[in-house]
């Protein structure tokens, strides 16, 4: 029997609840030079991701919207993880994070994002955890259509 499983589950819940109750970088960004809207029609989660890119780096990132605890926490954790990073690294993290939840997890350090790996046990919630990431990707590539996770 694995005694650490309950501890990991408690950590997962604690981080999710913290980022849901007090989301980081939760505000509209007046000087954003990229933004995209995301919507998960299955549960009604909606958000807008704002970016300010400079010299190939994500200089600033924020989001607004409403959604379930997993969706909000994932968006909050995402903004912390990508701020100050090169766009190429952010795009690689987007693909690796998606694989963490849906496929064979890549061999990399996800930092705090690793707490969201528990979502893979609940396939219906994967779309909640990846909505912000798809929206971020669309903001980076300048997509005009809202991101959808369907």
Residue, then its C-alpha position, 0 to 999 in steps of 0.5 A: x500500500x502506498x502511504x504517500x498517495x493520500x498526502x499527494x491527493x491532499x496537496x493536489x486539493x490544497x493547491x487547486x483550492x488555493x489557486x481557485x480562491x486566490x487566482x494569480x494574475x487574475x485581471x484584464x491587461x490594458x496593454x496586452x498585445x495578444x489575447x484570446x478567448x476560450x470556452x468549454x461548452x461542456x461545462x460553461x468555463x469561459x476565459x480570456x488570456x492576455x499577453x504582452x510579448x517582448x523580444x520573444x519573451x512572455x513579459x506579462x500574462x493574465x486572465x479573466x473569466x469564470x469556471x470551475x475550480x480546476x479551470x481557474x486553478x490551472x489558468x492561475x498556475x499557468x500564468x505563474x509558470x509562463x511569465x518571463x519565459x521564451x515563447x518557444x519554451x512556453x509552446x513546448x510546455x503547452x504540448x508537454x502539459x497536454x501530454x501530462x494529462x492525456x498521453x504518456x507524461x514527458x520526462x520533465x520537471x513540471x514544478x507546481x503544475x505537477x499537482x494537476x496531473x491528478x486530473x488525468x484520472x478524471x477524463x471529463x475534467x481534462x478539458x477544464x485543466x487544458x482550456x487556459x493552455x489552449x487559449x494561451x496557445x491561441x493568443x500566442x499564435x494570434x488565433x481569431x476564433x475562441x479556443x475550444x476544448x471539445 
